[in-house]
Amino acid sequence: MIVGLIMVGSVIGATSALAALILGHSIWIALLIYSAVGALSVLAGAAALALRADPEEWTEPSSASALIRTQRG
C-alpha cells in the first residue's frame, strides 16, 4: 500500500516539476516543487486511506435480529 502511495506521489510530483520547467523556472525550483508536491500527495493519500469509512459499516444487516431496535427506558 505504501509503495503505491509513494509511486503515485512521485508521478504527481514529477508532473508538477516538469510543468515548472516548461514554464521557465530553474531546476532548483522544479526540484523543490517535485519534493513538496510529492510528499504532500503521499500524506494526503495516506490520510484519505486512514480516514475512510470502515467497510463493515457499508454492509446491510443480514439477520432479522439485527433489525430489532432496543428500547431504553
PDB file as gemmi writes it, atoms N, CA and C in Angstrom:
CRYST1    1.000    1.000    1.000  90.00  90.00  90.00 P 1                      
ATOM      1  N   MET A   1       0.833  -1.189   0.000  1.00  0.00           N  
ATOM      2  CA  MET A   1       0.000   0.000   0.000  1.00  0.00           C  
ATOM      3  C   MET A   1       0.877   1.252   0.000  1.00  0.00           C  
ATOM      4  N   ILE A   2       1.891   1.249   0.850  1.00  0.00           N  
ATOM      5  CA  ILE A   2       2.781   2.409   0.932  1.00  0.00           C  
ATOM      6  C   ILE A   2       3.540   2.601  -0.376  1.00  0.00           C  
ATOM      7  N   VAL A   3       3.944   1.499  -0.990  1.00  0.00           N  
ATOM      8  CA  VAL A   3       4.685   1.605  -2.253  1.00  0.00           C  
ATOM      9  C   VAL A   3       3.813   2.268  -3.314  1.00  0.00           C  
ATOM     10  N   GLY A   4       2.545   1.917  -3.346  1.00  0.00           N  
ATOM     11  CA  GLY A   4       1.623   2.542  -4.295  1.00  0.00           C  
ATOM     12  C   GLY A   4       1.458   4.028  -4.034  1.00  0.00           C  
ATOM     13  N   LEU A   5       1.349   4.401  -2.765  1.00  0.00           N  
ATOM     14  CA  LEU A   5       1.234   5.822  -2.432  1.00  0.00           C  
ATOM     15  C   LEU A   5       2.485   6.592  -2.839  1.00  0.00           C  
ATOM     16  N   ILE A   6       3.640   5.997  -2.621  1.00  0.00           N  
ATOM     17  CA  ILE A   6       4.889   6.655  -2.991  1.00  0.00           C  
ATOM     18  C   ILE A   6       5.001   6.783  -4.508  1.00  0.00           C  
ATOM     19  N   MET A   7       4.594   5.755  -5.237  1.00  0.00           N  
ATOM     20  CA  MET A   7       4.648   5.820  -6.695  1.00  0.00           C  
ATOM     21  C   MET A   7       3.710   6.898  -7.238  1.00  0.00           C  
ATOM     22  N   VAL A   8       2.515   6.965  -6.698  1.00  0.00           N  
ATOM     23  CA  VAL A   8       1.564   7.995  -7.139  1.00  0.00           C  
ATOM     24  C   VAL A   8       2.097   9.381  -6.793  1.00  0.00           C  
ATOM     25  N   GLY A   9       2.649   9.537  -5.590  1.00  0.00           N  
ATOM     26  CA  GLY A   9       3.230  10.819  -5.198  1.00  0.00           C  
ATOM     27  C   GLY A   9       4.396  11.222  -6.085  1.00  0.00           C  
ATOM     28  N   SER A  10       5.196  10.255  -6.485  1.00  0.00           N  
ATOM     29  CA  SER A  10       6.329  10.549  -7.371  1.00  0.00           C  
ATOM     30  C   SER A  10       5.860  11.012  -8.742  1.00  0.00           C  
ATOM     31  N   VAL A  11       4.840  10.369  -9.269  1.00  0.00           N  
ATOM     32  CA  VAL A  11       4.320  10.756 -10.583  1.00  0.00           C  
ATOM     33  C   VAL A  11       3.691  12.151 -10.526  1.00  0.00           C  
ATOM     34  N   ILE A  12       2.932  12.420  -9.481  1.00  0.00           N  
ATOM     35  CA  ILE A  12       2.319  13.743  -9.346  1.00  0.00           C  
ATOM     36  C   ILE A  12       3.394  14.813  -9.165  1.00  0.00           C  
ATOM     37  N   GLY A  13       4.397  14.529  -8.351  1.00  0.00           N  
ATOM     38  CA  GLY A  13       5.492  15.479  -8.153  1.00  0.00           C  
ATOM     39  C   GLY A  13       6.291  15.707  -9.430  1.00  0.00           C  
ATOM     40  N   ALA A  14       6.569  14.633 -10.165  1.00  0.00           N  
ATOM     41  CA  ALA A  14       7.327  14.772 -11.409  1.00  0.00           C  
ATOM     42  C   ALA A  14       6.549  15.572 -12.446  1.00  0.00           C  
ATOM     43  N   THR A  15       5.253  15.366 -12.509  1.00  0.00           N  
ATOM     44  CA  THR A  15       4.422  16.136 -13.444  1.00  0.00           C  
ATOM     45  C   THR A  15       4.441  17.616 -13.083  1.00  0.00           C  
ATOM     46  N   SER A  16       4.369  17.907 -11.801  1.00  0.00           N  
ATOM     47  CA  SER A  16       4.416  19.300 -11.353  1.00  0.00           C  
ATOM     48  C   SER A  16       5.782  19.927 -11.642  1.00  0.00           C  
ATOM     49  N   ALA A  17       6.845  19.181 -11.409  1.00  0.00           N  
ATOM     50  CA  ALA A  17       8.188  19.692 -11.683  1.00  0.00           C  
ATOM     51  C   ALA A  17       8.401  19.921 -13.171  1.00  0.00           C  
ATOM     52  N   LEU A  18       7.905  19.028 -13.996  1.00  0.00           N  
ATOM     53  CA  LEU A  18       8.016  19.205 -15.447  1.00  0.00           C  
ATOM     54  C   LEU A  18       7.248  20.438 -15.895  1.00  0.00           C  
ATOM     55  N   ALA A  19       6.079  20.649 -15.332  1.00  0.00           N  
ATOM     56  CA  ALA A  19       5.303  21.846 -15.666  1.00  0.00           C  
ATOM     57  C   ALA A  19       6.059  23.104 -15.247  1.00  0.00           C  
ATOM     58  N   ALA A  20       6.726  23.065 -14.089  1.00  0.00           N  
ATOM     59  CA  ALA A  20       7.503  24.224 -13.641  1.00  0.00           C  
ATOM     60  C   ALA A  20       8.666  24.490 -14.590  1.00  0.00           C  
ATOM     61  N   LEU A  21       9.330  23.435 -15.060  1.00  0.00           N  
ATOM     62  CA  LEU A  21      10.435  23.621 -16.006  1.00  0.00           C  
ATOM     63  C   LEU A  21       9.943  24.178 -17.334  1.00  0.00           C  
ATOM     64  N   ILE A  22       8.808  23.697 -17.792  1.00  0.00           N  
ATOM     65  CA  ILE A  22       8.245  24.194 -19.055  1.00  0.00           C  
ATOM     66  C   ILE A  22       7.866  25.668 -18.934  1.00  0.00           C  
ATOM     67  N   LEU A  23       7.403  26.067 -17.747  1.00  0.00           N  
ATOM     68  CA  LEU A  23       7.030  27.461 -17.527  1.00  0.00           C  
ATOM     69  C   LEU A  23       8.235  28.371 -17.304  1.00  0.00           C  
ATOM     70  N   GLY A  24       9.452  27.805 -17.270  1.00  0.00           N  
ATOM     71  CA  GLY A  24      10.653  28.618 -17.232  1.00  0.00           C  
ATOM     72  C   GLY A  24      11.305  28.782 -15.879  1.00  0.00           C  
ATOM     73  N   HIS A  25      10.915  28.017 -14.891  1.00  0.00           N  
ATOM     74  CA  HIS A  25      11.551  28.101 -13.576  1.00  0.00           C  
ATOM     75  C   HIS A  25      12.876  27.349 -13.597  1.00  0.00           C  
ATOM     76  N   SER A  26      13.717  27.612 -12.614  1.00  0.00           N  
ATOM     77  CA  SER A  26      15.018  26.954 -12.555  1.00  0.00           C  
ATOM     78  C   SER A  26      14.863  25.496 -12.114  1.00  0.00           C  
ATOM     79  N   ILE A  27      15.935  24.755 -12.278  1.00  0.00           N  
ATOM     80  CA  ILE A  27      15.931  23.340 -11.901  1.00  0.00           C  
ATOM     81  C   ILE A  27      15.757  23.185 -10.393  1.00  0.00           C  
ATOM     82  N   TRP A  28      16.246  24.144  -9.611  1.00  0.00           N  
ATOM     83  CA  TRP A  28      16.136  24.066  -8.159  1.00  0.00           C  
ATOM     84  C   TRP A  28      14.691  24.271  -7.701  1.00  0.00           C  
ATOM     85  N   ILE A  29      14.003  25.180  -8.357  1.00  0.00           N  
ATOM     86  CA  ILE A  29      12.587  25.388  -8.030  1.00  0.00           C  
ATOM     87  C   ILE A  29      11.795  24.153  -8.445  1.00  0.00           C  
ATOM     88  N   ALA A  30      12.136  23.570  -9.591  1.00  0.00           N  
ATOM     89  CA  ALA A  30      11.448  22.351 -10.036  1.00  0.00           C  
ATOM     90  C   ALA A  30      11.692  21.205  -9.056  1.00  0.00           C  
ATOM     91  N   LEU A  31      12.903  21.098  -8.540  1.00  0.00           N  
ATOM     92  CA  LEU A  31      13.210  20.067  -7.550  1.00  0.00           C  
ATOM     93  C   LEU A  31      12.442  20.303  -6.250  1.00  0.00           C  
ATOM     94  N   LEU A  32      12.346  21.557  -5.848  1.00  0.00           N  
ATOM     95  CA  LEU A  32      11.572  21.905  -4.658  1.00  0.00           C  
ATOM     96  C   LEU A  32      10.100  21.558  -4.848  1.00  0.00           C  
ATOM     97  N   ILE A  33       9.565  21.885  -6.005  1.00  0.00           N  
ATOM     98  CA  ILE A  33       8.163  21.573  -6.300  1.00  0.00           C  
ATOM     99  C   ILE A  33       7.958  20.067  -6.332  1.00  0.00           C  
ATOM    100  N   TYR A  34       8.883  19.341  -6.953  1.00  0.00           N  
ATOM    101  CA  TYR A  34       8.793  17.884  -7.008  1.00  0.00           C  
ATOM    102  C   TYR A  34       8.748  17.280  -5.603  1.00  0.00           C  
ATOM    103  N   SER A  35       9.630  17.763  -4.739  1.00  0.00           N  
ATOM    104  CA  SER A  35       9.686  17.229  -3.377  1.00  0.00           C  
ATOM    105  C   SER A  35       8.440  17.586  -2.579  1.00  0.00           C  
ATOM    106  N   ALA A  36       8.051  18.834  -2.634  1.00  0.00           N  
ATOM    107  CA  ALA A  36       6.921  19.292  -1.825  1.00  0.00           C  
ATOM    108  C   ALA A  36       5.607  18.676  -2.289  1.00  0.00           C  
ATOM    109  N   VAL A  37       5.352  18.726  -3.581  1.00  0.00           N  
ATOM    110  CA  VAL A  37       4.091  18.187  -4.095  1.00  0.00           C  
ATOM    111  C   VAL A  37       4.048  16.675  -3.927  1.00  0.00           C  
ATOM    112  N   GLY A  38       5.156  15.994  -4.157  1.00  0.00           N  
ATOM    113  CA  GLY A  38       5.197  14.542  -3.976  1.00  0.00           C  
ATOM    114  C   GLY A  38       4.935  14.138  -2.540  1.00  0.00           C  
ATOM    115  N   ALA A  39       5.588  14.821  -1.609  1.00  0.00           N  
ATOM    116  CA  ALA A  39       5.395  14.492  -0.191  1.00  0.00           C  
ATOM    117  C   ALA A  39       3.972  14.799   0.264  1.00  0.00           C  
ATOM    118  N   LEU A  40       3.435  15.936  -0.160  1.00  0.00           N  
ATOM    119  CA  LEU A  40       2.072  16.292   0.232  1.00  0.00           C  
ATOM    120  C   LEU A  40       1.034  15.340  -0.357  1.00  0.00           C  
ATOM    121  N   SER A  41       1.262  14.882  -1.570  1.00  0.00           N  
ATOM    122  CA  SER A  41       0.295  13.952  -2.160  1.00  0.00           C  
ATOM    123  C   SER A  41       0.358  12.584  -1.481  1.00  0.00           C  
ATOM    124  N   VAL A  42       1.534  12.157  -1.057  1.00  0.00           N  
ATOM    125  CA  VAL A  42       1.641  10.903  -0.302  1.00  0.00           C  
ATOM    126  C   VAL A  42       0.936  11.045   1.047  1.00  0.00           C  
ATOM    127  N   LEU A  43       1.147  12.160   1.725  1.00  0.00           N  
ATOM    128  CA  LEU A  43       0.480  12.375   3.011  1.00  0.00           C  
ATOM    129  C   LEU A  43      -1.035  12.487   2.856  1.00  0.00           C  
ATOM    130  N   ALA A  44      -1.488  13.169   1.819  1.00  0.00           N  
ATOM    131  CA  ALA A  44      -2.926  13.289   1.588  1.00  0.00           C  
ATOM    132  C   ALA A  44      -3.543  11.937   1.254  1.00  0.00           C  
ATOM    133  N   GLY A  45      -2.858  11.137   0.454  1.00  0.00           N  
ATOM    134  CA  GLY A  45      -3.358   9.797   0.142  1.00  0.00           C  
ATOM    135  C   GLY A  45      -3.411   8.905   1.366  1.00  0.00           C  
ATOM    136  N   ALA A  46      -2.380   8.988   2.198  1.00  0.00           N  
ATOM    137  CA  ALA A  46      -2.366   8.180   3.426  1.00  0.00           C  
ATOM    138  C   ALA A  46      -3.477   8.618   4.374  1.00  0.00           C  
ATOM    139  N   ALA A  47      -3.700   9.923   4.479  1.00  0.00           N  
ATOM    140  CA  ALA A  47      -4.780  10.416   5.343  1.00  0.00           C  
ATOM    141  C   ALA A  47      -6.143   9.991   4.806  1.00  0.00           C  
ATOM    142  N   ALA A  48      -6.314  10.043   3.499  1.00  0.00           N  
ATOM    143  CA  ALA A  48      -7.592   9.631   2.915  1.00  0.00           C  
ATOM    144  C   ALA A  48      -7.852   8.148   3.154  1.00  0.00           C  
ATOM    145  N   LEU A  49      -6.819   7.328   3.059  1.00  0.00           N  
ATOM    146  CA  LEU A  49      -6.986   5.901   3.318  1.00  0.00           C  
ATOM    147  C   LEU A  49      -7.222   5.622   4.795  1.00  0.00           C  
ATOM    148  N   ALA A  50      -6.571   6.380   5.655  1.00  0.00           N  
ATOM    149  CA  ALA A  50      -6.723   6.152   7.093  1.00  0.00           C  
ATOM    150  C   ALA A  50      -8.091   6.600   7.607  1.00  0.00           C  
ATOM    151  N   LEU A  51      -8.652   7.626   7.003  1.00  0.00           N  
ATOM    152  CA  LEU A  51      -9.905   8.192   7.488  1.00  0.00           C  
ATOM    153  C   LEU A  51     -11.139   7.683   6.754  1.00  0.00           C  
ATOM    154  N   ARG A  52     -10.947   6.773   5.800  1.00  0.00           N  
ATOM    155  CA  ARG A  52     -12.120   6.277   5.067  1.00  0.00           C  
ATOM    156  C   ARG A  52     -12.999   5.435   5.996  1.00  0.00           C  
ATOM    157  N   ALA A  53     -14.245   5.292   5.594  1.00  0.00           N  
ATOM    158  CA  ALA A  53     -15.211   4.568   6.425  1.00  0.00           C  
ATOM    159  C   ALA A  53     -14.865   3.086   6.462  1.00  0.00           C  
ATOM    160  N   ASP A  54     -15.207   2.462   7.563  1.00  0.00           N  
ATOM    161  CA  ASP A  54     -14.975   1.036   7.740  1.00  0.00           C  
ATOM    162  C   ASP A  54     -15.889   0.257   6.795  1.00  0.00           C  
ATOM    163  N   PRO A  55     -15.376  -0.718   6.036  1.00  0.00           N  
ATOM    164  CA  PRO A  55     -16.219  -1.475   5.111  1.00  0.00           C  
ATOM    165  C   PRO A  55     -17.368  -2.205   5.793  1.00  0.00           C  
ATOM    166  N   GLU A  56     -17.219  -2.521   7.066  1.00  0.00           N  
ATOM    167  CA  GLU A  56     -18.302  -3.193   7.774  1.00  0.00           C  
ATOM    168  C   GLU A  56     -19.520  -2.289   7.932  1.00  0.00           C  
ATOM    169  N   GLU A  57     -19.319  -0.987   7.925  1.00  0.00           N  
ATOM    170  CA  GLU A  57     -20.429  -0.052   8.043  1.00  0.00           C  
ATOM    171  C   GLU A  57     -21.232   0.045   6.752  1.00  0.00           C  
ATOM    172  N   TRP A  58     -20.658  -0.382   5.626  1.00  0.00           N  
ATOM    173  CA  TRP A  58     -21.343  -0.299   4.344  1.00  0.00           C  
ATOM    174  C   TRP A  58     -22.328  -1.441   4.148  1.00  0.00           C  
ATOM    175  N   THR A  59     -22.123  -2.551   4.828  1.00  0.00           N  
ATOM    176  CA  THR A  59     -22.963  -3.716   4.606  1.00  0.00           C  
ATOM    177  C   THR A  59     -24.308  -3.549   5.289  1.00  0.00           C  
ATOM    178  N   GLU A  60     -25.288  -4.213   4.737  1.00  0.00           N  
ATOM    179  CA  GLU A  60     -26.619  -4.171   5.318  1.00  0.00           C  
ATOM    180  C   GLU A  60     -26.749  -5.313   6.320  1.00  0.00           C  
ATOM    181  N   PRO A  61     -27.611  -5.164   7.292  1.00  0.00           N  
ATOM    182  CA  PRO A  61     -27.780  -6.247   8.265  1.00  0.00           C  
ATOM    183  C   PRO A  61     -28.268  -7.518   7.576  1.00  0.00           C  
ATOM    184  N   SER A  62     -27.687  -8.640   7.972  1.00  0.00           N  
ATOM    185  CA  SER A  62     -28.010  -9.903   7.294  1.00  0.00           C  
ATOM    186  C   SER A  62     -29.059 -10.714   8.037  1.00  0.00           C  
ATOM    187  N   SER A  63     -29.297 -10.428   9.288  1.00  0.00           N  
ATOM    188  CA  SER A  63     -30.265 -11.225  10.034  1.00  0.00           C  
ATOM    189  C   SER A  63     -31.405 -10.343  10.533  1.00  0.00           C  
ATOM    190  N   ALA A  64     -32.516 -10.984  10.820  1.00  0.00           N  
ATOM    191  CA  ALA A  64     -33.678 -10.249  11.297  1.00  0.00           C  
ATOM    192  C   ALA A  64     -33.442  -9.678  12.686  1.00  0.00           C  
ATOM    193  N   SER A  65     -32.622 -10.336  13.486  1.00  0.00           N  
ATOM    194  CA  SER A  65     -32.379  -9.848  14.826  1.00  0.00           C  
ATOM    195  C   SER A  65     -31.593  -8.536  14.814  1.00  0.00           C  
ATOM    196  N   ALA A  66     -30.855  -8.297  13.748  1.00  0.00           N  
ATOM    197  CA  ALA A  66     -30.112  -7.036  13.658  1.00  0.00           C  
ATOM    198  C   ALA A  66     -31.046  -5.872  13.370  1.00  0.00           C  
ATOM    199  N   LEU A  67     -32.237  -6.163  12.871  1.00  0.00           N  
ATOM    200  CA  LEU A  67     -33.170  -5.099  12.551  1.00  0.00           C  
ATOM    201  C   LEU A  67     -33.995  -4.652  13.763  1.00  0.00           C  
ATOM    202  N   ILE A  68     -33.981  -5.465  14.824  1.00  0.00           N  
ATOM    203  CA  ILE A  68     -34.752  -5.134  16.016  1.00  0.00           C  
ATOM    204  C   ILE A  68     -34.025  -4.078  16.811  1.00  0.00           C  
ATOM    205  N   ARG A  69     -34.711  -2.981  17.104  1.00  0.00           N  
ATOM    206  CA  ARG A  69     -34.107  -1.911  17.857  1.00  0.00           C  
ATOM    207  C   ARG A  69     -34.361  -2.141  19.355  1.00  0.00           C  
ATOM    208  N   THR A  70     -33.360  -1.841  20.110  1.00  0.00           N  
ATOM    209  CA  THR A  70     -33.529  -1.957  21.557  1.00  0.00           C  
ATOM    210  C   THR A  70     -34.102  -0.655  22.090  1.00  0.00           C  
ATOM    211  N   GLN A  71     -34.986  -0.775  23.049  1.00  0.00           N  
ATOM    212  CA  GLN A  71     -35.608   0.401  23.629  1.00  0.00           C  
ATOM    213  C   GLN A  71     -35.012   0.647  25.004  1.00  0.00           C  
ATOM    214  N   ARG A  72     -34.666   1.893  25.214  1.00  0.00           N  
ATOM    215  CA  ARG A  72     -34.122   2.266  26.522  1.00  0.00           C  
ATOM    216  C   ARG A  72     -35.214   2.955  27.305  1.00  0.00           C  
ATOM    217  N   GLY A  73     -35.388   2.549  28.533  1.00  0.00           N  
ATOM    218  CA  GLY A  73     -36.494   3.088  29.285  1.00  0.00           C  
ATOM    219  C   GLY A  73     -36.141   3.758  30.486  1.00  0.00           C  
TER     220      GLY A  73                                                      
END                                                                             
